[in-house]
Amino acid sequence: MENKLINNFVQQLKNNNEGSSWLDENFSKKLENVNEENAFIRPLPELHSVAELAAHILIWRIEGIKKLQGVKSYVTMDSPENWRTNEELKTIGWEKLKTDLLESQTELVNLLADKTDAYLEENDYVPGYSYKYLVEGLIHHDIYHLGQIGITLKLLNQKE
């Protein structure tokens, strides 16, 4: 049985992390020049730092992975984990946060790699929403925030 959709999602996830895409951007490329000095800087008070964005992406990937595994998860938009402060994230450190972010993508890819297109139509995590909806949402969420990371870095580079 061909699993064109799941294979497409897996390839998109790989491309978003370290491959090539029409955007000509990915997380590995975008984050290669981020370090302990600039990761926690907000270029403007109302914008998030790269570390805040990375932690936000990470928590929703973790929640998505849990849901795909059939594990109940309780993080909401109002949960403190949704947007952690730079002060809290500094205790973790940029390198650990970056590693966790990139590894979470690998975990998600590995989880989906042995699934079928039929699996994507299941909806055990929330009635009315399929796993396809969840995976598409994770991909869209990643790309949206990858763009925000790009803007944040551009503004930080202008200040130098």
CNS distance restraints for C-alpha pairs under 8 A (distance, minus, plus):
assign (resid   3 and name CA) (resid   7 and name CA) 6.03 0.50 0.50
assign (resid   3 and name CA) (resid 116 and name CA) 5.65 0.50 0.50
assign (resid   3 and name CA) (resid 117 and name CA) 5.18 0.50 0.50
assign (resid   4 and name CA) (resid   8 and name CA) 5.98 0.50 0.50
assign (resid   4 and name CA) (resid 117 and name CA) 7.20 0.50 0.50
assign (resid   5 and name CA) (resid   9 and name CA) 6.22 0.50 0.50
assign (resid   5 and name CA) (resid 117 and name CA) 5.94 0.50 0.50
assign (resid   6 and name CA) (resid  10 and name CA) 6.14 0.50 0.50
assign (resid   6 and name CA) (resid 112 and name CA) 7.11 0.50 0.50
assign (resid   6 and name CA) (resid 113 and name CA) 7.46 0.50 0.50
assign (resid   6 and name CA) (resid 115 and name CA) 7.08 0.50 0.50
assign (resid   6 and name CA) (resid 116 and name CA) 6.31 0.50 0.50
assign (resid   6 and name CA) (resid 117 and name CA) 5.52 0.50 0.50
assign (resid   6 and name CA) (resid 120 and name CA) 7.53 0.50 0.50
assign (resid   7 and name CA) (resid  11 and name CA) 6.15 0.50 0.50
assign (resid   7 and name CA) (resid 113 and name CA) 7.24 0.50 0.50
assign (resid   8 and name CA) (resid  12 and name CA) 6.15 0.50 0.50
assign (resid   9 and name CA) (resid  13 and name CA) 6.17 0.50 0.50
assign (resid   9 and name CA) (resid 135 and name CA) 7.53 0.50 0.50
assign (resid   9 and name CA) (resid 136 and name CA) 7.72 0.50 0.50
assign (resid  10 and name CA) (resid  14 and name CA) 6.23 0.50 0.50
assign (resid  10 and name CA) (resid 109 and name CA) 5.63 0.50 0.50
assign (resid  10 and name CA) (resid 112 and name CA) 6.76 0.50 0.50
assign (resid  10 and name CA) (resid 113 and name CA) 6.57 0.50 0.50
assign (resid  11 and name CA) (resid  15 and name CA) 6.04 0.50 0.50
assign (resid  12 and name CA) (resid  16 and name CA) 6.02 0.50 0.50
assign (resid  12 and name CA) (resid 139 and name CA) 7.58 0.50 0.50
assign (resid  13 and name CA) (resid  17 and name CA) 6.33 0.50 0.50
assign (resid  13 and name CA) (resid 105 and name CA) 7.02 0.50 0.50
assign (resid  13 and name CA) (resid 109 and name CA) 6.68 0.50 0.50
assign (resid  13 and name CA) (resid 139 and name CA) 6.74 0.50 0.50
assign (resid  14 and name CA) (resid  18 and name CA) 6.14 0.50 0.50
assign (resid  14 and name CA) (resid  19 and name CA) 5.94 0.50 0.50
assign (resid  14 and name CA) (resid 105 and name CA) 7.66 0.50 0.50
assign (resid  14 and name CA) (resid 106 and name CA) 7.77 0.50 0.50
assign (resid  14 and name CA) (resid 109 and name CA) 7.16 0.50 0.50
assign (resid  15 and name CA) (resid  19 and name CA) 3.68 0.50 0.50
assign (resid  15 and name CA) (resid  20 and name CA) 5.31 0.50 0.50
assign (resid  15 and name CA) (resid  21 and name CA) 6.04 0.50 0.50
assign (resid  15 and name CA) (resid  26 and name CA) 6.72 0.50 0.50
assign (resid  16 and name CA) (resid  20 and name CA) 7.65 0.50 0.50
assign (resid  16 and name CA) (resid  21 and name CA) 7.45 0.50 0.50
assign (resid  16 and name CA) (resid  25 and name CA) 7.42 0.50 0.50
assign (resid  16 and name CA) (resid  26 and name CA) 4.75 0.50 0.50
assign (resid  16 and name CA) (resid  27 and name CA) 6.27 0.50 0.50
assign (resid  16 and name CA) (resid 142 and name CA) 7.80 0.50 0.50
assign (resid  16 and name CA) (resid 143 and name CA) 7.44 0.50 0.50
assign (resid  17 and name CA) (resid  26 and name CA) 5.27 0.50 0.50
assign (resid  17 and name CA) (resid  27 and name CA) 4.91 0.50 0.50
assign (resid  17 and name CA) (resid  28 and name CA) 5.92 0.50 0.50
assign (resid  17 and name CA) (resid 102 and name CA) 6.83 0.50 0.50
assign (resid  17 and name CA) (resid 105 and name CA) 6.86 0.50 0.50
assign (resid  18 and name CA) (resid  26 and name CA) 5.59 0.50 0.50
assign (resid  18 and name CA) (resid  27 and name CA) 6.41 0.50 0.50
assign (resid  18 and name CA) (resid  28 and name CA) 5.36 0.50 0.50
assign (resid  18 and name CA) (resid  29 and name CA) 7.07 0.50 0.50
assign (resid  19 and name CA) (resid  26 and name CA) 6.75 0.50 0.50
assign (resid  20 and name CA) (resid  24 and name CA) 6.06 0.50 0.50
assign (resid  20 and name CA) (resid  25 and name CA) 7.14 0.50 0.50
assign (resid  20 and name CA) (resid  26 and name CA) 7.35 0.50 0.50
assign (resid  21 and name CA) (resid  25 and name CA) 6.89 0.50 0.50
assign (resid  21 and name CA) (resid  26 and name CA) 7.91 0.50 0.50
assign (resid  25 and name CA) (resid  29 and name CA) 6.57 0.50 0.50
assign (resid  25 and name CA) (resid  30 and name CA) 6.74 0.50 0.50
assign (resid  26 and name CA) (resid  30 and name CA) 6.04 0.50 0.50
assign (resid  26 and name CA) (resid 146 and name CA) 7.55 0.50 0.50
assign (resid  27 and name CA) (resid  31 and name CA) 5.87 0.50 0.50
assign (resid  27 and name CA) (resid 102 and name CA) 7.73 0.50 0.50
assign (resid  27 and name CA) (resid 146 and name CA) 6.86 0.50 0.50
assign (resid  28 and name CA) (resid  32 and name CA) 6.00 0.50 0.50
assign (resid  28 and name CA) (resid 102 and name CA) 7.65 0.50 0.50
assign (resid  30 and name CA) (resid 146 and name CA) 7.92 0.50 0.50
assign (resid  30 and name CA) (resid 149 and name CA) 7.75 0.50 0.50
assign (resid  30 and name CA) (resid 150 and name CA) 7.02 0.50 0.50
assign (resid  31 and name CA) (resid  98 and name CA) 7.93 0.50 0.50
assign (resid  34 and name CA) (resid  38 and name CA) 6.18 0.50 0.50
assign (resid  34 and name CA) (resid  39 and name CA) 5.77 0.50 0.50
assign (resid  35 and name CA) (resid  39 and name CA) 5.61 0.50 0.50
assign (resid  35 and name CA) (resid  94 and name CA) 6.57 0.50 0.50
assign (resid  35 and name CA) (resid  95 and name CA) 7.56 0.50 0.50
assign (resid  36 and name CA) (resid  40 and name CA) 7.23 0.50 0.50
assign (resid  36 and name CA) (resid  93 and name CA) 7.08 0.50 0.50
assign (resid  36 and name CA) (resid  94 and name CA) 5.50 0.50 0.50
assign (resid  36 and name CA) (resid  95 and name CA) 7.56 0.50 0.50
assign (resid  37 and name CA) (resid  41 and name CA) 7.77 0.50 0.50
assign (resid  38 and name CA) (resid 156 and name CA) 7.77 0.50 0.50
assign (resid  39 and name CA) (resid  49 and name CA) 6.33 0.50 0.50
assign (resid  39 and name CA) (resid  50 and name CA) 5.17 0.50 0.50
assign (resid  39 and name CA) (resid  51 and name CA) 5.20 0.50 0.50
assign (resid  39 and name CA) (resid  94 and name CA) 6.57 0.50 0.50
assign (resid  40 and name CA) (resid  49 and name CA) 5.33 0.50 0.50
assign (resid  40 and name CA) (resid  50 and name CA) 6.45 0.50 0.50
assign (resid  40 and name CA) (resid  51 and name CA) 5.55 0.50 0.50
assign (resid  40 and name CA) (resid  52 and name CA) 7.38 0.50 0.50
assign (resid  40 and name CA) (resid  86 and name CA) 5.73 0.50 0.50
assign (resid  40 and name CA) (resid  90 and name CA) 7.36 0.50 0.50
assign (resid  41 and name CA) (resid  49 and name CA) 5.24 0.50 0.50
assign (resid  41 and name CA) (resid  50 and name CA) 7.50 0.50 0.50
assign (resid  41 and name CA) (resid 156 and name CA) 7.94 0.50 0.50
assign (resid  42 and name CA) (resid  46 and name CA) 7.83 0.50 0.50
assign (resid  42 and name CA) (resid  47 and name CA) 5.92 0.50 0.50
assign (resid  42 and name CA) (resid  48 and name CA) 5.51 0.50 0.50
assign (resid  42 and name CA) (resid  49 and name CA) 4.49 0.50 0.50
assign (resid  42 and name CA) (resid  50 and name CA) 7.87 0.50 0.50
assign (resid  42 and name CA) (resid 152 and name CA) 7.54 0.50 0.50
assign (resid  43 and name CA) (resid  47 and name CA) 6.66 0.50 0.50
assign (resid  43 and name CA) (resid  48 and name CA) 7.85 0.50 0.50
assign (resid  43 and name CA) (resid  49 and name CA) 7.22 0.50 0.50
assign (resid  43 and name CA) (resid 152 and name CA) 6.36 0.50 0.50
assign (resid  43 and name CA) (resid 155 and name CA) 5.94 0.50 0.50
assign (resid  43 and name CA) (resid 156 and name CA) 5.53 0.50 0.50
assign (resid  44 and name CA) (resid  48 and name CA) 7.99 0.50 0.50
assign (resid  47 and name CA) (resid 152 and name CA) 7.49 0.50 0.50
assign (resid  48 and name CA) (resid  52 and name CA) 5.84 0.50 0.50
assign (resid  48 and name CA) (resid  53 and name CA) 6.33 0.50 0.50
assign (resid  48 and name CA) (resid 152 and name CA) 7.55 0.50 0.50
assign (resid  49 and name CA) (resid  53 and name CA) 6.29 0.50 0.50
assign (resid  49 and name CA) (resid  86 and name CA) 7.64 0.50 0.50
assign (resid  49 and name CA) (resid 149 and name CA) 7.86 0.50 0.50
assign (resid  49 and name CA) (resid 152 and name CA) 6.81 0.50 0.50
assign (resid  50 and name CA) (resid  54 and name CA) 6.03 0.50 0.50
assign (resid  50 and name CA) (resid 149 and name CA) 5.71 0.50 0.50
assign (resid  50 and name CA) (resid 152 and name CA) 6.82 0.50 0.50
assign (resid  50 and name CA) (resid 153 and name CA) 7.61 0.50 0.50
assign (resid  51 and name CA) (resid  55 and name CA) 6.07 0.50 0.50
assign (resid  51 and name CA) (resid  86 and name CA) 7.08 0.50 0.50
assign (resid  51 and name CA) (resid  89 and name CA) 7.06 0.50 0.50
assign (resid  51 and name CA) (resid  94 and name CA) 6.82 0.50 0.50
assign (resid  51 and name CA) (resid  97 and name CA) 7.46 0.50 0.50
assign (resid  52 and name CA) (resid  56 and name CA) 6.14 0.50 0.50
assign (resid  52 and name CA) (resid  83 and name CA) 6.58 0.50 0.50
assign (resid  52 and name CA) (resid  84 and name CA) 6.27 0.50 0.50
assign (resid  52 and name CA) (resid  85 and name CA) 6.72 0.50 0.50
assign (resid  52 and name CA) (resid  86 and name CA) 6.42 0.50 0.50
assign (resid  52 and name CA) (resid  89 and name CA) 7.47 0.50 0.50
assign (resid  53 and name CA) (resid  57 and name CA) 6.17 0.50 0.50
assign (resid  53 and name CA) (resid  83 and name CA) 7.96 0.50 0.50
assign (resid  53 and name CA) (resid 145 and name CA) 6.76 0.50 0.50
assign (resid  53 and name CA) (resid 148 and name CA) 7.90 0.50 0.50
assign (resid  53 and name CA) (resid 149 and name CA) 6.99 0.50 0.50
assign (resid  54 and name CA) (resid  58 and name CA) 6.05 0.50 0.50
assign (resid  54 and name CA) (resid  97 and name CA) 7.28 0.50 0.50
assign (resid  54 and name CA) (resid  98 and name CA) 7.29 0.50 0.50
assign (resid  54 and name CA) (resid 101 and name CA) 6.73 0.50 0.50
assign (resid  55 and name CA) (resid  59 and name CA) 6.19 0.50 0.50
assign (resid  55 and name CA) (resid  82 and name CA) 7.99 0.50 0.50
assign (resid  55 and name CA) (resid  83 and name CA) 7.38 0.50 0.50
assign (resid  55 and name CA) (resid  84 and name CA) 7.06 0.50 0.50
assign (resid  55 and name CA) (resid  89 and name CA) 7.93 0.50 0.50
assign (resid  55 and name CA) (resid  97 and name CA) 6.94 0.50 0.50
assign (resid  55 and name CA) (resid 101 and name CA) 7.57 0.50 0.50
assign (resid  56 and name CA) (resid  60 and name CA) 6.55 0.50 0.50
assign (resid  56 and name CA) (resid  81 and name CA) 7.58 0.50 0.50
assign (resid  56 and name CA) (resid  82 and name CA) 5.59 0.50 0.50
assign (resid  56 and name CA) (resid  83 and name CA) 5.73 0.50 0.50
assign (resid  56 and name CA) (resid  84 and name CA) 7.43 0.50 0.50
assign (resid  57 and name CA) (resid  61 and name CA) 6.21 0.50 0.50
assign (resid  57 and name CA) (resid 101 and name CA) 7.62 0.50 0.50
assign (resid  57 and name CA) (resid 141 and name CA) 7.48 0.50 0.50
assign (resid  57 and name CA) (resid 142 and name CA) 6.53 0.50 0.50
assign (resid  57 and name CA) (resid 145 and name CA) 7.34 0.50 0.50
assign (resid  58 and name CA) (resid  62 and name CA) 6.12 0.50 0.50
assign (resid  58 and name CA) (resid 100 and name CA) 7.49 0.50 0.50
assign (resid  58 and name CA) (resid 101 and name CA) 5.46 0.50 0.50
assign (resid  58 and name CA) (resid 104 and name CA) 7.04 0.50 0.50
assign (resid  59 and name CA) (resid  63 and name CA) 6.17 0.50 0.50
assign (resid  59 and name CA) (resid  81 and name CA) 6.95 0.50 0.50
assign (resid  59 and name CA) (resid  82 and name CA) 6.69 0.50 0.50
assign (resid  60 and name CA) (resid  64 and name CA) 5.99 0.50 0.50
assign (resid  60 and name CA) (resid  82 and name CA) 7.81 0.50 0.50
assign (resid  60 and name CA) (resid 138 and name CA) 7.61 0.50 0.50
assign (resid  61 and name CA) (resid  65 and name CA) 6.08 0.50 0.50
assign (resid  61 and name CA) (resid 104 and name CA) 6.77 0.50 0.50
assign (resid  61 and name CA) (resid 105 and name CA) 7.59 0.50 0.50
assign (resid  61 and name CA) (resid 108 and name CA) 7.74 0.50 0.50
assign (resid  61 and name CA) (resid 138 and name CA) 6.77 0.50 0.50
assign (resid  62 and name CA) (resid  66 and name CA) 6.22 0.50 0.50
assign (resid  62 and name CA) (resid 104 and name CA) 7.03 0.50 0.50
assign (resid  63 and name CA) (resid  67 and name CA) 6.26 0.50 0.50
assign (resid  63 and name CA) (resid  73 and name CA) 6.25 0.50 0.50
assign (resid  63 and name CA) (resid  75 and name CA) 7.21 0.50 0.50
assign (resid  64 and name CA) (resid  68 and name CA) 6.16 0.50 0.50
assign (resid  64 and name CA) (resid 134 and name CA) 7.03 0.50 0.50
assign (resid  64 and name CA) (resid 135 and name CA) 7.67 0.50 0.50
assign (resid  64 and name CA) (resid 138 and name CA) 7.25 0.50 0.50
assign (resid  65 and name CA) (resid  69 and name CA) 6.18 0.50 0.50
assign (resid  65 and name CA) (resid 108 and name CA) 6.21 0.50 0.50
assign (resid  65 and name CA) (resid 111 and name CA) 7.87 0.50 0.50
assign (resid  66 and name CA) (resid  70 and name CA) 6.29 0.50 0.50
assign (resid  66 and name CA) (resid  71 and name CA) 4.97 0.50 0.50
assign (resid  66 and name CA) (resid  72 and name CA) 6.86 0.50 0.50
assign (resid  66 and name CA) (resid  73 and name CA) 6.65 0.50 0.50
assign (resid  67 and name CA) (resid  71 and name CA) 5.37 0.50 0.50
assign (resid  67 and name CA) (resid  72 and name CA) 6.39 0.50 0.50
assign (resid  67 and name CA) (resid  73 and name CA) 6.84 0.50 0.50
assign (resid  67 and name CA) (resid 125 and name CA) 5.72 0.50 0.50
assign (resid  68 and name CA) (resid 125 and name CA) 7.58 0.50 0.50
assign (resid  68 and name CA) (resid 131 and name CA) 6.99 0.50 0.50
assign (resid  70 and name CA) (resid 124 and name CA) 7.08 0.50 0.50
assign (resid  70 and name CA) (resid 125 and name CA) 6.67 0.50 0.50
assign (resid  72 and name CA) (resid 125 and name CA) 7.48 0.50 0.50
assign (resid  75 and name CA) (resid  79 and name CA) 5.70 0.50 0.50
assign (resid  75 and name CA) (resid  81 and name CA) 7.38 0.50 0.50
assign (resid  75 and name CA) (resid  82 and name CA) 7.38 0.50 0.50
assign (resid  76 and name CA) (resid  82 and name CA) 7.20 0.50 0.50
assign (resid  77 and name CA) (resid  82 and name CA) 6.11 0.50 0.50
assign (resid  78 and name CA) (resid  82 and name CA) 6.91 0.50 0.50
assign (resid  79 and name CA) (resid  83 and name CA) 7.92 0.50 0.50
assign (resid  80 and name CA) (resid  84 and name CA) 6.37 0.50 0.50
assign (resid  84 and name CA) (resid  88 and name CA) 6.51 0.50 0.50
assign (resid  84 and name CA) (resid  89 and name CA) 6.78 0.50 0.50
assign (resid  85 and name CA) (resid  89 and name CA) 6.21 0.50 0.50
assign (resid  86 and name CA) (resid  90 and name CA) 5.92 0.50 0.50
assign (resid  87 and name CA) (resid  91 and name CA) 6.97 0.50 0.50
assign (resid  88 and name CA) (resid  92 and name CA) 7.27 0.50 0.50
assign (resid  89 and name CA) (resid  93 and name CA) 6.33 0.50 0.50
assign (resid  89 and name CA) (resid  94 and name CA) 7.72 0.50 0.50
assign (resid  90 and name CA) (resid  94 and name CA) 7.03 0.50 0.50
assign (resid  92 and name CA) (resid  96 and name CA) 6.47 0.50 0.50
assign (resid  92 and name CA) (resid  97 and name CA) 6.77 0.50 0.50
assign (resid  93 and name CA) (resid  97 and name CA) 6.31 0.50 0.50
assign (resid  94 and name CA) (resid  98 and name CA) 5.97 0.50 0.50
assign (resid  95 and name CA) (resid  99 and name CA) 6.03 0.50 0.50
assign (resid  96 and name CA) (resid 100 and name CA) 6.04 0.50 0.50
assign (resid  97 and name CA) (resid 101 and name CA) 6.10 0.50 0.50
assign (resid  98 and name CA) (resid 102 and name CA) 6.27 0.50 0.50
assign (resid  99 and name CA) (resid 103 and name CA) 5.97 0.50 0.50
assign (resid 100 and name CA) (resid 104 and name CA) 5.93 0.50 0.50
assign (resid 101 and name CA) (resid 105 and name CA) 6.75 0.50 0.50
assign (resid 102 and name CA) (resid 106 and name CA) 6.71 0.50 0.50
assign (resid 103 and name CA) (resid 107 and name CA) 6.18 0.50 0.50
assign (resid 104 and name CA) (resid 108 and name CA) 6.15 0.50 0.50
assign (resid 105 and name CA) (resid 109 and name CA) 6.17 0.50 0.50
assign (resid 106 and name CA) (resid 110 and name CA) 6.09 0.50 0.50
assign (resid 107 and name CA) (resid 111 and name CA) 6.10 0.50 0.50
assign (resid 108 and name CA) (resid 112 and name CA) 6.27 0.50 0.50
assign (resid 109 and name CA) (resid 113 and name CA) 5.88 0.50 0.50
assign (resid 110 and name CA) (resid 114 and name CA) 7.42 0.50 0.50
assign (resid 111 and name CA) (resid 115 and name CA) 7.53 0.50 0.50
assign (resid 115 and name CA) (resid 119 and name CA) 6.26 0.50 0.50
assign (resid 116 and name CA) (resid 120 and name CA) 6.97 0.50 0.50
assign (resid 117 and name CA) (resid 121 and name CA) 7.16 0.50 0.50
assign (resid 118 and name CA) (resid 122 and name CA) 7.16 0.50 0.50
assign (resid 119 and name CA) (resid 131 and name CA) 7.27 0.50 0.50
assign (resid 120 and name CA) (resid 130 and name CA) 6.31 0.50 0.50
assign (resid 120 and name CA) (resid 131 and name CA) 4.68 0.50 0.50
assign (resid 120 and name CA) (resid 132 and name CA) 4.56 0.50 0.50
assign (resid 121 and name CA) (resid 130 and name CA) 5.23 0.50 0.50
assign (resid 121 and name CA) (resid 131 and name CA) 6.10 0.50 0.50
assign (resid 121 and name CA) (resid 132 and name CA) 6.17 0.50 0.50
assign (resid 122 and name CA) (resid 130 and name CA) 5.30 0.50 0.50
assign (resid 122 and name CA) (resid 131 and name CA) 5.94 0.50 0.50
assign (resid 123 and name CA) (resid 127 and name CA) 6.16 0.50 0.50
assign (resid 123 and name CA) (resid 128 and name CA) 6.78 0.50 0.50
assign (resid 123 and name CA) (resid 129 and name CA) 5.56 0.50 0.50
assign (resid 123 and name CA) (resid 130 and name CA) 4.16 0.50 0.50
assign (resid 123 and name CA) (resid 131 and name CA) 5.75 0.50 0.50
assign (resid 124 and name CA) (resid 130 and name CA) 7.64 0.50 0.50
assign (resid 125 and name CA) (resid 129 and name CA) 7.67 0.50 0.50
assign (resid 125 and name CA) (resid 130 and name CA) 7.98 0.50 0.50
assign (resid 125 and name CA) (resid 131 and name CA) 7.88 0.50 0.50
assign (resid 126 and name CA) (resid 130 and name CA) 7.81 0.50 0.50
assign (resid 129 and name CA) (resid 133 and name CA) 6.17 0.50 0.50
assign (resid 129 and name CA) (resid 134 and name CA) 7.44 0.50 0.50
assign (resid 130 and name CA) (resid 134 and name CA) 6.60 0.50 0.50
assign (resid 131 and name CA) (resid 135 and name CA) 6.10 0.50 0.50
assign (resid 132 and name CA) (resid 136 and name CA) 6.04 0.50 0.50
assign (resid 133 and name CA) (resid 137 and name CA) 6.02 0.50 0.50
assign (resid 134 and name CA) (resid 138 and name CA) 6.26 0.50 0.50
assign (resid 135 and name CA) (resid 139 and name CA) 6.31 0.50 0.50
assign (resid 136 and name CA) (resid 140 and name CA) 6.14 0.50 0.50
assign (resid 137 and name CA) (resid 141 and name CA) 5.88 0.50 0.50
assign (resid 138 and name CA) (resid 142 and name CA) 6.12 0.50 0.50
assign (resid 139 and name CA) (resid 143 and name CA) 6.35 0.50 0.50
assign (resid 140 and name CA) (resid 144 and name CA) 6.06 0.50 0.50
assign (resid 141 and name CA) (resid 145 and name CA) 6.26 0.50 0.50
assign (resid 142 and name CA) (resid 146 and name CA) 5.93 0.50 0.50
assign (resid 143 and name CA) (resid 147 and name CA) 6.30 0.50 0.50
assign (resid 144 and name CA) (resid 148 and name CA) 6.63 0.50 0.50
assign (resid 145 and name CA) (resid 149 and name CA) 6.11 0.50 0.50
assign (resid 146 and name CA) (resid 150 and name CA) 6.31 0.50 0.50
assign (resid 147 and name CA) (resid 151 and name CA) 6.38 0.50 0.50
assign (resid 148 and name CA) (resid 152 and name CA) 6.11 0.50 0.50
assign (resid 149 and name CA) (resid 153 and name CA) 6.10 0.50 0.50
assign (resid 150 and name CA) (resid 154 and name CA) 6.11 0.50 0.50
assign (resid 151 and name CA) (resid 155 and name CA) 6.21 0.50 0.50
assign (resid 152 and name CA) (resid 156 and name CA) 6.18 0.50 0.50
assign (resid 153 and name CA) (resid 157 and name CA) 6.03 0.50 0.50
assign (resid 154 and name CA) (resid 158 and name CA) 6.33 0.50 0.50
assign (resid 155 and name CA) (resid 159 and name CA) 6.61 0.50 0.50
assign (resid 156 and name CA) (resid 160 and name CA) 6.84 0.50 0.50
